[in-house]
Amino acid sequence: MADELWQQMLGEVWARLDREAADDSDSRPLWSGSVEVTGEAGHLPSRLPTEDTAIACAGAALLAAAALHARRGGDYLRVLRLDRAHVAAAFRSEAWLRVNGEPSGPGFAPLSRFWRAADGWVRTHANYPWHREALLRALETSGDPGAVTAAIGP
């Protein structure tokens, strides 16, 4: 069976980090062993490989922590484990945040999203007031989502 996408992504990142570490210190690998991912897929549905990307990111952080732990004299862990549901909860933590028992609201501002453009899609970030102002200045439009759609759209 071919590797899952998260395995390919994590393998590429870790191989690069391992090469860079070998250039800077002794020739020992940072860490070698296996990463096991448990649980059913489908916690981060998307057209993009969001769940695989989240697992690869969490896996890289877990590998780095295990390598640091071993280099500082701790037990060398041969198998590291991630649970898909736990990774998804961490990556969507804003959905679980409550303030005084109530949902905190959307994680992103209305102008922070994907917009269809003439050559595909563009992702904007306007969560902070100065980012929103810069976006609107660059597009030479108002903050109305319809006006932004017209300015970016095909």
N, CA, C and O atoms as a GROMACS GRO file, in nm:
protein
  616
    1MET      N    1   0.085  -0.119   0.000
    1MET     CA    2   0.000   0.000   0.000
    1MET      C    3   0.088   0.124   0.000
    1MET      O    4   0.188   0.131   0.072
    2ALA      N    5   0.052   0.221  -0.081
    2ALA     CA    6   0.129   0.345  -0.089
    2ALA      C    7   0.111   0.427   0.038
    2ALA      O    8   0.008   0.418   0.105
    3ASP      N    9   0.212   0.506   0.069
    3ASP     CA   10   0.203   0.594   0.186
    3ASP      C   11   0.086   0.690   0.170
    3ASP      O   12   0.050   0.729   0.058
    4GLU      N   13   0.029   0.728   0.282
    4GLU     CA   14  -0.072   0.833   0.279
    4GLU      C   15  -0.002   0.966   0.257
    4GLU      O   16   0.119   0.977   0.278
    5LEU      N   17  -0.076   1.066   0.214
    5LEU     CA   18  -0.017   1.196   0.185
    5LEU      C   19   0.055   1.253   0.307
    5LEU      O   20   0.163   1.310   0.292
    6TRP      N   21  -0.002   1.239   0.426
    6TRP     CA   22   0.063   1.294   0.545
    6TRP      C   23   0.200   1.231   0.566
    6TRP      O   24   0.293   1.298   0.610
    7GLN      N   25   0.213   1.102   0.534
    7GLN     CA   26   0.341   1.034   0.549
    7GLN      C   27   0.444   1.090   0.452
    7GLN      O   28   0.560   1.109   0.488
    8GLN      N   29   0.402   1.116   0.330
    8GLN     CA   30   0.492   1.174   0.231
    8GLN      C   31   0.537   1.314   0.274
    8GLN      O   32   0.655   1.347   0.268
    9MET      N   33   0.441   1.395   0.317
    9MET     CA   34   0.471   1.532   0.358
    9MET      C   35   0.565   1.533   0.478
    9MET      O   36   0.665   1.605   0.479
   10LEU      N   37   0.533   1.455   0.578
   10LEU     CA   38   0.614   1.449   0.698
   10LEU      C   39   0.753   1.395   0.667
   10LEU      O   40   0.852   1.444   0.720
   11GLY      N   41   0.761   1.294   0.582
   11GLY     CA   42   0.890   1.238   0.544
   11GLY      C   43   0.980   1.340   0.477
   11GLY      O   44   1.100   1.344   0.504
   12GLU      N   45   0.922   1.421   0.388
   12GLU     CA   46   1.001   1.524   0.320
   12GLU      C   47   1.052   1.629   0.417
   12GLU      O   48   1.169   1.668   0.412
   13VAL      N   49   0.965   1.675   0.505
   13VAL     CA   50   1.005   1.777   0.603
   13VAL      C   51   1.112   1.722   0.697
   13VAL      O   52   1.214   1.787   0.721
   14TRP      N   53   1.089   1.600   0.748
   14TRP     CA   54   1.183   1.546   0.845
   14TRP      C   55   1.318   1.516   0.782
   14TRP      O   56   1.422   1.536   0.845
   15ALA      N   57   1.319   1.468   0.657
   15ALA     CA   58   1.446   1.440   0.588
   15ALA      C   59   1.526   1.570   0.572
   15ALA      O   60   1.648   1.570   0.588
   16ARG      N   61   1.457   1.678   0.541
   16ARG     CA   62   1.526   1.808   0.525
   16ARG      C   63   1.582   1.856   0.659
   16ARG      O   64   1.697   1.900   0.666
   17LEU      N   65   1.503   1.847   0.764
   17LEU     CA   66   1.550   1.888   0.897
   17LEU      C   67   1.666   1.801   0.943
   17LEU      O   68   1.762   1.850   1.003
   18ASP      N   69   1.658   1.672   0.915
   18ASP     CA   70   1.764   1.579   0.954
   18ASP      C   71   1.895   1.613   0.882
   18ASP      O   72   2.002   1.611   0.944
   19ARG      N   73   1.888   1.646   0.753
   19ARG     CA   74   2.008   1.684   0.677
   19ARG      C   75   2.069   1.811   0.733
   19ARG      O   76   2.190   1.820   0.749
   20GLU      N   77   1.984   1.910   0.762
   20GLU     CA   78   2.034   2.037   0.816
   20GLU      C   79   2.097   2.018   0.953
   20GLU      O   80   2.199   2.080   0.984
   21ALA      N   81   2.037   1.934   1.036
   21ALA     CA   82   2.092   1.907   1.170
   21ALA      C   83   2.226   1.836   1.158
   21ALA      O   84   2.318   1.864   1.235
   22ALA      N   85   2.239   1.743   1.063
   22ALA     CA   86   2.364   1.670   1.044
   22ALA      C   87   2.475   1.764   1.001
   22ALA      O   88   2.591   1.744   1.037
   23ASP      N   89   2.442   1.866   0.924
   23ASP     CA   90   2.541   1.965   0.881
   23ASP      C   91   2.591   2.049   0.997
   23ASP      O   92   2.704   2.096   0.995
   24ASP      N   93   2.507   2.067   1.099
   24ASP     CA   94   2.539   2.155   1.211
   24ASP      C   95   2.598   2.084   1.332
   24ASP      O   96   2.650   2.150   1.422
   25SER      N   97   2.592   1.951   1.337
   25SER     CA   98   2.637   1.882   1.458
   25SER      C   99   2.698   1.746   1.420
   25SER      O  100   2.759   1.732   1.314
   26ASP      N  101   2.681   1.650   1.508
   26ASP     CA  102   2.732   1.517   1.477
   26ASP      C  103   2.647   1.452   1.368
   26ASP      O  104   2.548   1.511   1.323
   27SER      N  105   2.684   1.335   1.327
   27SER     CA  106   2.615   1.272   1.215
   27SER      C  107   2.497   1.186   1.257
   27SER      O  108   2.436   1.119   1.173
   28ARG      N  109   2.463   1.186   1.385
   28ARG     CA  110   2.347   1.108   1.430
   28ARG      C  111   2.219   1.167   1.371
   28ARG      O  112   2.205   1.289   1.363
   29PRO      N  113   2.127   1.080   1.330
   29PRO     CA  114   1.997   1.134   1.286
   29PRO      C  115   1.926   1.198   1.405
   29PRO      O  116   1.948   1.159   1.520
   30LEU      N  117   1.841   1.295   1.378
   30LEU     CA  118   1.764   1.360   1.484
   30LEU      C  119   1.677   1.259   1.557
   30LEU      O  120   1.671   1.258   1.680
   31TRP      N  121   1.612   1.175   1.482
   31TRP     CA  122   1.520   1.075   1.540
   31TRP      C  123   1.488   0.975   1.431
   31TRP      O  124   1.471   1.012   1.315
   32SER      N  125   1.478   0.851   1.466
   32SER     CA  126   1.431   0.750   1.371
   32SER      C  127   1.338   0.658   1.446
   32SER      O  128   1.363   0.624   1.562
   33GLY      N  129   1.236   0.620   1.384
   33GLY     CA  130   1.134   0.536   1.444
   33GLY      C  131   1.011   0.546   1.357
   33GLY      O  132   1.022   0.563   1.236
   34SER      N  133   0.896   0.536   1.415
   34SER     CA  134   0.775   0.544   1.334
   34SER      C  135   0.672   0.636   1.401
   34SER      O  136   0.670   0.654   1.522
   35VAL      N  137   0.589   0.692   1.316
   35VAL     CA  138   0.475   0.771   1.362
   35VAL      C  139   0.351   0.694   1.321
   35VAL      O  140   0.332   0.662   1.204
   36GLU      N  141   0.267   0.665   1.418
   36GLU     CA  142   0.142   0.595   1.391
   36GLU      C  143   0.027   0.693   1.408
   36GLU      O  144   0.023   0.770   1.503
   37VAL      N  145  -0.066   0.688   1.314
   37VAL     CA  146  -0.185   0.772   1.320
   37VAL      C  147  -0.303   0.680   1.334
   37VAL      O  148  -0.324   0.590   1.252
   38THR      N  149  -0.382   0.702   1.437
   38THR     CA  150  -0.498   0.618   1.463
   38THR      C  151  -0.626   0.697   1.437
   38THR      O  152  -0.623   0.819   1.424
   39GLY      N  153  -0.735   0.627   1.430
   39GLY     CA  154  -0.866   0.689   1.412
   39GLY      C  155  -0.908   0.694   1.267
   39GLY      O  156  -0.829   0.674   1.175
   40GLU      N  157  -1.035   0.720   1.250
   40GLU     CA  158  -1.094   0.727   1.116
   40GLU      C  159  -1.067   0.863   1.054
   40GLU      O  160  -1.066   0.965   1.123
   41ALA      N  161  -1.044   0.865   0.924
   41ALA     CA  162  -1.026   0.990   0.850
   41ALA      C  163  -1.160   1.063   0.838
   41ALA      O  164  -1.266   1.004   0.857
   42GLY      N  165  -1.153   1.189   0.805
   42GLY     CA  166  -1.275   1.265   0.776
   42GLY      C  167  -1.312   1.370   0.880
   42GLY      O  168  -1.424   1.422   0.875
   43HIS      N  169  -1.223   1.402   0.972
   43HIS     CA  170  -1.256   1.501   1.074
   43HIS      C  171  -1.239   1.645   1.025
   43HIS      O  172  -1.295   1.738   1.084
   44LEU      N  173  -1.162   1.664   0.919
   44LEU     CA  174  -1.139   1.799   0.864
   44LEU      C  175  -1.175   1.798   0.715
   44LEU      O  176  -1.086   1.810   0.630
   45PRO      N  177  -1.304   1.785   0.682
   45PRO     CA  178  -1.342   1.776   0.542
   45PRO      C  179  -1.309   1.904   0.466
   45PRO      O  180  -1.332   2.015   0.515
   46SER      N  181  -1.254   1.887   0.347
   46SER     CA  182  -1.215   2.001   0.265
   46SER      C  183  -1.182   1.951   0.126
   46SER      O  184  -1.152   1.833   0.107
   47ARG      N  185  -1.186   2.041   0.028
   47ARG     CA  186  -1.140   2.006  -0.106
   47ARG      C  187  -0.988   1.993  -0.108
   47ARG      O  188  -0.931   1.925  -0.194
   48LEU      N  189  -0.923   2.058  -0.014
   48LEU     CA  190  -0.777   2.053  -0.002
   48LEU      C  191  -0.740   1.945   0.099
   48LEU      O  192  -0.825   1.905   0.179
   49PRO      N  193  -0.618   1.896   0.098
   49PRO     CA  194  -0.578   1.789   0.192
   49PRO      C  195  -0.553   1.842   0.333
   49PRO      O  196  -0.443   1.828   0.387
   50THR      N  197  -0.654   1.904   0.391
   50THR     CA  198  -0.642   1.969   0.520
   50THR      C  199  -0.603   1.872   0.631
   50THR      O  200  -0.514   1.900   0.710
   51GLU      N  201  -0.670   1.759   0.636
   51GLU     CA  202  -0.642   1.664   0.744
   51GLU      C  203  -0.499   1.608   0.732
   51GLU      O  204  -0.430   1.596   0.833
   52ASP      N  205  -0.456   1.575   0.612
   52ASP     CA  206  -0.319   1.526   0.594
   52ASP      C  207  -0.217   1.634   0.631
   52ASP      O  208  -0.115   1.603   0.693
   53THR      N  209  -0.245   1.757   0.594
   53THR     CA  210  -0.155   1.867   0.628
   53THR      C  211  -0.148   1.887   0.779
   53THR      O  212  -0.040   1.908   0.834
   54ALA      N  213  -0.262   1.882   0.844
   54ALA     CA  214  -0.266   1.897   0.990
   54ALA      C  215  -0.189   1.784   1.058
   54ALA      O  216  -0.115   1.809   1.154
   55ILE      N  217  -0.206   1.663   1.010
   55ILE     CA  218  -0.135   1.549   1.069
   55ILE      C  219   0.015   1.564   1.047
   55ILE      O  220   0.094   1.539   1.139
   56ALA      N  221   0.056   1.605   0.927
   56ALA     CA  222   0.199   1.624   0.899
   56ALA      C  223   0.258   1.733   0.988
   56ALA      O  224   0.369   1.718   1.039
   57CYS      N  225   0.186   1.842   1.008
   57CYS     CA  226   0.234   1.951   1.095
   57CYS      C  227   0.246   1.904   1.240
   57CYS      O  228   0.349   1.926   1.304
   58ALA      N  229   0.142   1.841   1.289
   58ALA     CA  230   0.146   1.790   1.426
   58ALA      C  231   0.255   1.683   1.441
   58ALA      O  232   0.323   1.677   1.543
   59GLY      N  233   0.270   1.601   1.338
   59GLY     CA  234   0.374   1.499   1.340
   59GLY      C  235   0.513   1.557   1.344
   59GLY      O  236   0.600   1.506   1.415
   60ALA      N  237   0.536   1.665   1.268
   60ALA     CA  238   0.667   1.731   1.270
   60ALA      C  239   0.697   1.787   1.408
   60ALA      O  240   0.810   1.776   1.457
   61ALA      N  241   0.597   1.848   1.471
   61ALA     CA  242   0.617   1.902   1.606
   61ALA      C  243   0.644   1.788   1.705
   61ALA      O  244   0.729   1.801   1.793
   62LEU      N  245   0.572   1.678   1.691
   62LEU     CA  246   0.592   1.562   1.779
   62LEU      C  247   0.731   1.501   1.760
   62LEU      O  248   0.797   1.467   1.857
   63LEU      N  249   0.774   1.488   1.636
   63LEU     CA  250   0.908   1.436   1.608
   63LEU      C  251   1.016   1.527   1.666
   63LEU      O  252   1.114   1.479   1.725
   64ALA      N  253   0.998   1.657   1.650
   64ALA     CA  254   1.097   1.752   1.704
   64ALA      C  255   1.104   1.741   1.856
   64ALA      O  256   1.212   1.744   1.914
   65ALA      N  257   0.988   1.729   1.920
   65ALA     CA  258   0.987   1.715   2.066
   65ALA      C  259   1.054   1.585   2.109
   65ALA      O  260   1.128   1.583   2.208
   66ALA      N  261   1.028   1.477   2.037
   66ALA     CA  262   1.090   1.348   2.071
   66ALA      C  263   1.242   1.353   2.051
   66ALA      O  264   1.317   1.299   2.132
   67ALA      N  265   1.286   1.419   1.943
   67ALA     CA  266   1.430   1.431   1.917
   67ALA      C  267   1.497   1.514   2.026
   67ALA      O  268   1.604   1.478   2.075
   68LEU      N  269   1.435   1.624   2.063
   68LEU     CA  270   1.491   1.709   2.168
   68LEU      C  271   1.496   1.633   2.301
   68LEU      O  272   1.596   1.640   2.373
   69HIS      N  273   1.390   1.562   2.332
   69HIS     CA  274   1.384   1.483   2.455
   69HIS      C  275   1.499   1.381   2.460
   69HIS      O  276   1.567   1.367   2.561
   70ALA      N  277   1.519   1.311   2.348
   70ALA     CA  278   1.626   1.210   2.342
   70ALA      C  279   1.764   1.276   2.350
   70ALA      O  280   1.852   1.224   2.418
   71ARG      N  281   1.783   1.388   2.285
   71ARG     CA  282   1.914   1.457   2.288
   71ARG      C  283   1.946   1.511   2.426
   71ARG      O  284   2.063   1.528   2.461
   72ARG      N  285   1.844   1.537   2.504
   72ARG     CA  286   1.865   1.586   2.641
   72ARG      C  287   1.877   1.472   2.742
   72ARG      O  288   1.879   1.496   2.862
   73GLY      N  289   1.885   1.349   2.691
   73GLY     CA  290   1.907   1.235   2.779
   73GLY      C  291   1.783   1.158   2.817
   73GLY      O  292   1.791   1.065   2.897
   74GLY      N  293   1.669   1.194   2.764
   74GLY     CA  294   1.546   1.122   2.795
   74GLY      C  295   1.536   0.990   2.720
   74GLY      O  296   1.620   0.959   2.636
   75ASP      N  297   1.435   0.916   2.752
   75ASP     CA  298   1.412   0.788   2.684
   75ASP      C  299   1.394   0.811   2.535
   75ASP      O  300   1.330   0.908   2.493
   76TYR      N  301   1.450   0.722   2.456
   76TYR     CA  302   1.434   0.727   2.311
   76TYR      C  303   1.304   0.657   2.277
   76TYR      O  304   1.290   0.536   2.300
   77LEU      N  305   1.211   0.729   2.223
   77LEU     CA  306   1.079   0.673   2.191
   77LEU      C  307   1.081   0.618   2.049
   77LEU      O  308   1.109   0.692   1.954
   78ARG      N  309   1.052   0.491   2.033
   78ARG     CA  310   1.056   0.427   1.901
   78ARG      C  311   0.929   0.453   1.820
   78ARG      O  312   0.934   0.461   1.697
   79VAL      N  313   0.816   0.466   1.888
   79VAL     CA  314   0.689   0.485   1.819
   79VAL      C  315   0.620   0.608   1.877
   79VAL      O  316   0.604   0.620   1.999
   80LEU      N  317   0.581   0.697   1.790
   80LEU     CA  318   0.505   0.816   1.830
   80LEU      C  319   0.365   0.801   1.773
   80LEU      O  320   0.348   0.754   1.660
   81ARG      N  321   0.265   0.842   1.850
   81ARG     CA  322   0.127   0.822   1.806
   81ARG      C  323   0.048   0.952   1.805
   81ARG      O  324   0.061   1.037   1.894
   82LEU      N  325  -0.032   0.965   1.701
   82LEU     CA  326  -0.126   1.077   1.688
   82LEU      C  327  -0.264   1.019   1.662
   82LEU      O  328  -0.278   0.919   1.591
   83ASP      N  329  -0.365   1.080   1.718
   83ASP     CA  330  -0.503   1.041   1.693
   83ASP      C  331  -0.567   1.146   1.602
   83ASP      O  332  -0.560   1.265   1.632
   84ARG      N  333  -0.629   1.103   1.494
   84ARG     CA  334  -0.688   1.196   1.397
   84ARG      C  335  -0.788   1.291   1.462
   84ARG      O  336  -0.789   1.410   1.430
   85ALA      N  337  -0.872   1.241   1.550
   85ALA     CA  338  -0.972   1.327   1.614
   85ALA      C  339  -0.906   1.432   1.703
   85ALA      O  340  -0.952   1.546   1.708
   86HIS      N  341  -0.799   1.394   1.772
   86HIS     CA  342  -0.729   1.490   1.858
   86HIS      C  343  -0.660   1.598   1.775
   86HIS      O  344  -0.663   1.716   1.809
   87VAL      N  345  -0.599   1.556   1.664
   87VAL     CA  346  -0.534   1.654   1.575
   87VAL      C  347  -0.639   1.750   1.520
   87VAL      O  348  -0.617   1.871   1.518
   88ALA      N  349  -0.752   1.697   1.476
   88ALA     CA  350  -0.858   1.782   1.421
   88ALA      C  351  -0.910   1.881   1.526
   88ALA      O  352  -0.933   1.998   1.495
   89ALA      N  353  -0.928   1.835   1.650
   89ALA     CA  354  -0.975   1.924   1.756
   89ALA      C  355  -0.875   2.037   1.781
   89ALA      O  356  -0.913   2.152   1.803
   90ALA      N  357  -0.746   2.003   1.777
   90ALA     CA  358  -0.644   2.106   1.799
   90ALA      C  359  -0.643   2.207   1.684
   90ALA      O  360  -0.629   2.327   1.707
   91PHE      N  361  -0.659   2.160   1.561
   91PHE     CA  362  -0.655   2.249   1.446
   91PHE      C  363  -0.783   2.328   1.428
   91PHE      O  364  -0.783   2.428   1.356
   92ARG      N  365  -0.890   2.287   1.491
   92ARG     CA  366  -1.017   2.361   1.485
   92ARG      C  367  -1.056   2.411   1.623
   92ARG      O  368  -1.174   2.423   1.654
   93SER      N  369  -0.957   2.440   1.705
   93SER     CA  370  -0.985   2.478   1.844
   93SER      C  371  -1.072   2.603   1.854
   93SER      O  372  -1.145   2.618   1.952
   94GLU      N  373  -1.066   2.691   1.755
   94GLU     CA  374  -1.151   2.811   1.761
   94GLU      C  375  -1.299   2.774   1.759
   94GLU      O  376  -1.382   2.850   1.810
   95ALA      N  377  -1.333   2.660   1.701
   95ALA     CA  378  -1.473   2.617   1.696
   95ALA      C  379  -1.523   2.573   1.833
   95ALA      O  380  -1.644   2.570   1.857
   96TRP      N  381  -1.431   2.537   1.922
   96TRP     CA  382  -1.468   2.489   2.054
   96TRP      C  383  -1.459   2.597   2.161
   96TRP      O  384  -1.507   2.577   2.273
   97LEU      N  385  -1.399   2.710   2.129
   97LEU     CA  386  -1.380   2.817   2.226
   97LEU      C  387  -1.514   2.875   2.271
   97LEU      O  388  -1.601   2.905   2.189
   98ARG      N  389  -1.529   2.890   2.400
   98ARG     CA  390  -1.649   2.950   2.458
   98ARG      C  391  -1.607   3.065   2.548
   98ARG      O  392  -1.508   3.054   2.620
   99VAL      N  393  -1.682   3.174   2.545
   99VAL     CA  394  -1.662   3.287   2.634
   99VAL      C  395  -1.791   3.302   2.713
   99VAL      O  396  -1.897   3.328   2.656
  100ASN      N  397  -1.781   3.286   2.844
  100ASN     CA  398  -1.900   3.287   2.931
  100ASN      C  399  -2.004   3.186   2.883
  100ASN      O  400  -2.124   3.211   2.888
  101GLY      N  401  -1.956   3.070   2.837
  101GLY     CA  402  -2.046   2.963   2.795
  101GLY      C  403  -2.102   2.976   2.655
  101GLY      O  404  -2.173   2.887   2.609
  102GLU      N  405  -2.070   3.084   2.586
  102GLU     CA  406  -2.123   3.107   2.452
  102GLU      C  407  -2.012   3.093   2.348
  102GLU      O  408  -1.896   3.123   2.376
  103PRO      N  409  -2.048   3.047   2.226
  103PRO     CA  410  -1.947   3.042   2.120
  103PRO      C  411  -1.885   3.180   2.099
  103PRO      O  412  -1.953   3.282   2.110
  104SER      N  413  -1.756   3.182   2.070
  104SER     CA  414  -1.684   3.309   2.059
  104SER      C  415  -1.710   3.380   1.927
  104SER      O  416  -1.671   3.496   1.910
  105GLY      N  417  -1.774   3.314   1.834
  105GLY     CA  418  -1.802   3.375   1.705
  105GLY      C  419  -1.713   3.315   1.598
  105GLY      O  420  -1.636   3.223   1.624
  106PRO      N  421  -1.723   3.368   1.477
  106PRO     CA  422  -1.644   3.311   1.368
  106PRO      C  423  -1.495   3.329   1.394
  106PRO      O  424  -1.452   3.427   1.455
  107GLY      N  425  -1.417   3.233   1.348
  107GLY     CA  426  -1.272   3.239   1.365
  107GLY      C  427  -1.206   3.340   1.275
  107GLY      O  428  -1.094   3.383   1.303
  108PHE      N  429  -1.272   3.377   1.167
  108PHE     CA  430  -1.212   3.470   1.072
  108PHE      C  431  -1.309   3.583   1.043
  108PHE      O  432  -1.431   3.566   1.050
  109ALA      N  433  -1.253   3.697   1.011
  109ALA     CA  434  -1.333   3.813   0.973
  109ALA      C  435  -1.400   3.786   0.839
  109ALA      O  436  -1.353   3.703   0.762
  110PRO      N  437  -1.509   3.856   0.810
  110PRO     CA  438  -1.583   3.830   0.686
  110PRO      C  439  -1.500   3.844   0.558
  110PRO      O  440  -1.530   3.778   0.458
  111LEU      N  441  -1.398   3.927   0.558
  111LEU     CA  442  -1.317   3.944   0.437
  111LEU      C  443  -1.196   3.851   0.434
  111LEU      O  444  -1.117   3.856   0.340
  112SER      N  445  -1.181   3.766   0.534
  112SER     CA  446  -1.073   3.667   0.538
  112SER      C  447  -1.128   3.535   0.488
  112SER      O  448  -1.193   3.461   0.563
  113ARG      N  449  -1.101   3.506   0.363
  113ARG     CA  450  -1.154   3.384   0.304
  113ARG      C  451  -1.097   3.363   0.164
  113ARG      O  452  -1.012   3.439   0.118
  114PHE      N  453  -1.145   3.258   0.097
  114PHE     CA  454  -1.108   3.234  -0.042
  114PHE      C  455  -1.207   3.308  -0.132
  114PHE      O  456  -1.327   3.309  -0.106
  115TRP      N  457  -1.153   3.369  -0.236
  115TRP     CA  458  -1.235   3.441  -0.334
  115TRP      C  459  -1.200   3.387  -0.472
  115TRP      O  460  -1.083   3.362  -0.502
  116ARG      N  461  -1.301   3.368  -0.556
  116ARG     CA  462  -1.274   3.327  -0.694
  116ARG      C  463  -1.213   3.445  -0.768
  116ARG      O  464  -1.261   3.558  -0.759
  117ALA      N  465  -1.106   3.417  -0.842
  117ALA     CA  466  -1.037   3.519  -0.921
  117ALA      C  467  -1.033   3.474  -1.067
  117ALA      O  468  -1.068   3.360  -1.098
  118ALA      N  469  -0.991   3.561  -1.155
  118ALA     CA  470  -0.987   3.529  -1.298
  118ALA      C  471  -0.898   3.409  -1.327
  118ALA      O  472  -0.926   3.332  -1.419
  119ASP      N  473  -0.791   3.391  -1.250
  119ASP     CA  474  -0.697   3.282  -1.276
  119ASP      C  475  -0.705   3.170  -1.171
  119ASP      O  476  -0.613   3.090  -1.162
  120GLY      N  477  -0.810   3.165  -1.094
  120GLY     CA  478  -0.827   3.059  -0.994
  120GLY      C  479  -0.889   3.113  -0.866
  120GLY      O  480  -1.002   3.161  -0.866
  121TRP      N  481  -0.813   3.103  -0.757
  121TRP     CA  482  -0.861   3.146  -0.626
  121TRP      C  483  -0.753   3.227  -0.556
  121TRP      O  484  -0.634   3.208  -0.580
  122VAL      N  485  -0.797   3.318  -0.469
  122VAL     CA  486  -0.704   3.394  -0.386
  122VAL      C  487  -0.754   3.387  -0.242
  122VAL      O  488  -0.874   3.388  -0.217
  123ARG      N  489  -0.661   3.380  -0.148
  123ARG     CA  490  -0.695   3.375  -0.005
  123ARG      C  491  -0.656   3.508   0.055
  123ARG      O  492  -0.540   3.549   0.048
  124THR      N  493  -0.752   3.577   0.113
  124THR     CA  494  -0.724   3.705   0.178
  124THR      C  495  -0.722   3.689   0.329
  124THR      O  496  -0.782   3.597   0.385
  125HIS      N  497  -0.653   3.781   0.392
  125HIS     CA  498  -0.646   3.783   0.538
  125HIS      C  499  -0.676   3.926   0.582
  125HIS      O  500  -0.601   4.018   0.552
  126ALA      N  501  -0.786   3.942   0.654
  126ALA     CA  502  -0.826   4.075   0.698
  126ALA      C  503  -0.876   4.071   0.842
  126ALA      O  504  -0.968   4.144   0.878
  127ASN      N  505  -0.817   3.986   0.924
  127ASN     CA  506  -0.862   3.971   1.063
  127ASN      C  507  -0.827   4.091   1.149
  127ASN      O  508  -0.901   4.125   1.241
  128TYR      N  509  -0.716   4.156   1.120
  128TYR     CA  510  -0.676   4.273   1.198
  128TYR      C  511  -0.717   4.399   1.121
  128TYR      O  512  -0.716   4.399   0.998
  129PRO      N  513  -0.752   4.505   1.193
  129PRO     CA  514  -0.797   4.626   1.124
  129PRO      C  515  -0.697   4.677   1.020
  129PRO      O  516  -0.738   4.721   0.912
  130TRP      N  517  -0.568   4.673   1.049
  130TRP     CA  518  -0.468   4.724   0.954
  130TRP      C  519  -0.455   4.632   0.832
  130TRP      O  520  -0.421   4.679   0.724
  131HIS      N  521  -0.483   4.502   0.849
  131HIS     CA  522  -0.483   4.412   0.733
  131HIS      C  523  -0.606   4.439   0.646
  131HIS      O  524  -0.596   4.442   0.524
  132ARG      N  525  -0.720   4.459   0.710
  132ARG     CA  526  -0.843   4.490   0.637
  132ARG      C  527  -0.825   4.618   0.558
  132ARG      O  528  -0.861   4.624   0.440
  133GLU      N  529  -0.771   4.722   0.622
  133GLU     CA  530  -0.749   4.850   0.554
  133GLU      C  531  -0.653   4.834   0.436
  133GLU      O  532  -0.677   4.892   0.330
  134ALA      N  533  -0.547   4.758   0.453
  134ALA     CA  534  -0.451   4.737   0.344
  134ALA      C  535  -0.516   4.662   0.228
  134ALA      O  536  -0.491   4.695   0.112
  135LEU      N  537  -0.598   4.562   0.258
  135LEU     CA  538  -0.667   4.487   0.154
  135LEU      C  539  -0.758   4.579   0.074
  135LEU      O  540  -0.756   4.579  -0.048
  136LEU      N  541  -0.838   4.657   0.145
  136LEU     CA  542  -0.932   4.746   0.076
  136LEU      C  543  -0.860   4.854  -0.004
  136LEU      O  544  -0.905   4.892  -0.112
  137ARG      N  545  -0.749   4.902   0.050
  137ARG     CA  546  -0.668   5.000  -0.022
  137ARG      C  547  -0.612   4.939  -0.151
  137ARG      O  548  -0.615   5.001  -0.257
  138ALA      N  549  -0.560   4.816  -0.141
  138ALA     CA  550  -0.502   4.748  -0.258
  138ALA      C  551  -0.608   4.720  -0.364
  138ALA      O  552  -0.580   4.729  -0.484
  139LEU      N  553  -0.729   4.687  -0.320
  139LEU     CA  554  -0.836   4.657  -0.415
  139LEU      C  555  -0.911   4.783  -0.459
  139LEU      O  556  -0.990   4.779  -0.554
  140GLU      N  557  -0.885   4.894  -0.392
  140GLU     CA  558  -0.953   5.021  -0.419
  140GLU      C  559  -1.104   5.004  -0.418
  140GLU      O  560  -1.174   5.040  -0.513
  141THR      N  561  -1.153   4.948  -0.306
  141THR     CA  562  -1.296   4.923  -0.292
  141THR      C  563  -1.338   4.940  -0.147
  141THR      O  564  -1.256   4.962  -0.058
  142SER      N  565  -1.468   4.931  -0.125
  142SER     CA  566  -1.523   4.940   0.010
  142SER      C  567  -1.514   4.804   0.078
  142SER      O  568  -1.473   4.706   0.018
  143GLY      N  569  -1.554   4.800   0.205
  143GLY     CA  570  -1.550   4.676   0.282
  143GLY      C  571  -1.670   4.587   0.261
  143GLY      O  572  -1.683   4.485   0.329
  144ASP      N  573  -1.758   4.622   0.170
  144ASP     CA  574  -1.873   4.538   0.140
  144ASP      C  575  -1.826   4.412   0.069
  144ASP      O  576  -1.754   4.422  -0.031
  145PRO      N  577  -1.864   4.292   0.117
  145PRO     CA  578  -1.820   4.169   0.051
  145PRO      C  579  -1.853   4.164  -0.099
  145PRO      O  580  -1.776   4.108  -0.177
  146GLY      N  581  -1.964   4.221  -0.138
  146GLY     CA  582  -1.999   4.224  -0.282
  146GLY      C  583  -1.899   4.307  -0.362
  146GLY      O  584  -1.863   4.270  -0.473
  147ALA      N  585  -1.855   4.418  -0.304
  147ALA     CA  586  -1.757   4.503  -0.372
  147ALA      C  587  -1.621   4.432  -0.380
  147ALA      O  588  -1.551   4.443  -0.481
  148VAL      N  589  -1.585   4.360  -0.275
  148VAL     CA  590  -1.460   4.284  -0.279
  148VAL      C  591  -1.469   4.173  -0.382
  148VAL      O  592  -1.373   4.149  -0.454
  149THR      N  593  -1.583   4.106  -0.388
  149THR     CA  594  -1.604   4.002  -0.489
  149THR      C  595  -1.586   4.059  -0.630
  149THR      O  596  -1.519   3.998  -0.714
  150ALA      N  597  -1.644   4.175  -0.654
  150ALA     CA  598  -1.632   4.238  -0.786
  150ALA      C  599  -1.488   4.280  -0.816
  150ALA      O  600  -1.443   4.268  -0.929
  151ALA      N  601  -1.417   4.327  -0.714
  151ALA     CA  602  -1.279   4.373  -0.735
  151ALA      C  603  -1.184   4.256  -0.763
  151ALA      O  604  -1.090   4.270  -0.841
  152ILE      N  605  -1.209   4.142  -0.701
  152ILE     CA  606  -1.120   4.026  -0.717
  152ILE      C  607  -1.167   3.936  -0.830
  152ILE      O  608  -1.086   3.877  -0.902
  153GLY      N  609  -1.297   3.926  -0.845
  153GLY     CA  610  -1.357   3.824  -0.931
  153GLY      C  611  -1.320   3.828  -1.077
  153GLY      O  612  -1.260   3.924  -1.127
  154PRO      N  613  -1.357   3.719  -1.144
  154PRO     CA  614  -1.324   3.706  -1.288
  154PRO      C  615  -1.400   3.806  -1.374
  154PRO      O  616  -1.384   3.807  -1.496
   0.00000   0.00000   0.00000
